[in-house]
Amino acid sequence: MHDNALTGGTLDLENVPCAIVPAQFVRSWKQWLSRPADVFRPEMVDNTSFMCEHGMLLFDPNTPGDLNTSITMIKRSDWDVLEDL
C-alpha cells in the first residue's frame, strides 16, 4: 500500500487517481504485512461509514478540511488490488 498512507503526505498523490479507505484498515493491513504469522489479515474494506443514508458522500474529498484521521487516500492501483482480493 502507498507509503504516504496515514502520514498526511499527499504530494505524491497529486494528479494520480486515488481511492479513500478507512485509516484503521490501512493500519491493520500494514501490521499484517509486517507480521503475517502473528496478526490476522484484514478481511475487507468497509467504506459504508463514508456514505449517508441516501448513498452520498459525507465529505468532500477535494476539501482538505473534510479529510480527517479516520480517512486515508491510497492510489487507485492499490485499491484495484484490494478489490481483487
C-alpha positions as CSV (number, residue, x, y, z in Angstrom):
1,M,0.0,0.0,0.0
2,H,1.2,3.5,-0.7
3,D,4.0,4.7,1.7
4,N,2.3,8.0,2.3
5,A,-0.9,6.5,3.5
6,L,-1.6,7.6,7.1
7,T,1.3,10.1,7.1
8,G,-0.6,13.0,5.5
9,G,1.9,13.2,2.7
10,T,-0.3,13.6,-0.3
11,L,2.2,15.3,-2.6
12,D,3.0,12.0,-4.4
13,L,-0.8,11.5,-5.0
14,E,-1.3,14.7,-6.9
15,N,-2.6,14.0,-10.5
16,V,-2.9,10.3,-9.6
17,P,-6.3,8.5,-9.4
18,C,-7.0,7.8,-5.8
19,A,-9.4,5.9,-3.5
20,I,-10.4,6.7,0.0
21,V,-10.4,4.0,2.6
22,P,-10.7,3.9,6.4
23,A,-7.4,4.6,8.1
24,Q,-7.9,1.7,10.5
25,F,-8.0,-0.7,7.6
26,V,-4.6,0.7,6.4
27,R,-3.1,0.4,9.9
28,S,-4.4,-3.3,10.1
29,W,-3.1,-4.1,6.6
30,K,0.4,-2.7,7.4
31,Q,0.5,-4.7,10.6
32,W,-0.4,-7.8,8.8
33,L,2.2,-7.2,6.1
34,S,4.9,-6.7,8.7
35,R,3.9,-9.8,10.9
36,P,1.7,-12.1,8.8
37,A,2.2,-15.0,11.2
38,D,1.2,-13.0,14.3
39,V,-1.6,-10.7,13.0
40,F,-4.8,-11.7,11.2
41,R,-5.2,-10.4,7.7
42,P,-8.0,-7.8,7.4
43,E,-10.8,-9.4,5.6
44,M,-12.5,-6.4,3.8
45,V,-12.6,-2.7,3.3
46,D,-15.8,-1.2,4.8
47,N,-16.4,2.3,3.3
48,T,-20.1,2.4,4.5
49,S,-19.2,5.0,7.1
50,F,-18.4,7.4,4.3
51,M,-21.9,7.4,3.0
52,C,-25.1,9.0,4.2
53,E,-28.5,7.2,4.1
54,H,-29.0,8.5,0.6
55,G,-25.8,6.9,-0.7
56,M,-24.0,10.3,-1.0
57,L,-20.5,11.0,0.4
58,L,-20.5,12.6,3.9
59,F,-17.4,14.6,3.0
60,D,-15.8,16.4,0.0
61,P,-12.6,14.6,-1.0
62,N,-11.4,17.8,-2.7
63,T,-11.6,19.8,0.6
64,P,-8.6,19.1,2.8
65,G,-10.6,20.2,5.9
66,D,-13.0,17.3,5.3
67,L,-10.3,14.7,5.4
68,N,-9.7,13.6,8.9
69,T,-7.6,11.0,10.7
70,S,-10.2,8.3,10.0
71,I,-9.8,8.6,6.3
72,T,-6.7,7.7,4.2
73,M,-6.1,8.2,0.5
74,I,-4.4,5.4,-1.5
75,K,-3.5,5.1,-5.2
76,R,-6.3,3.7,-7.3
77,S,-4.0,0.9,-8.4
78,D,-3.7,-0.2,-4.7
79,W,-7.5,-0.1,-4.4
80,D,-7.8,-2.3,-7.5
81,V,-5.5,-4.9,-5.9
82,L,-7.5,-4.8,-2.7
83,E,-10.7,-5.1,-4.6
84,D,-9.5,-8.2,-6.4
85,L,-8.5,-9.8,-3.1
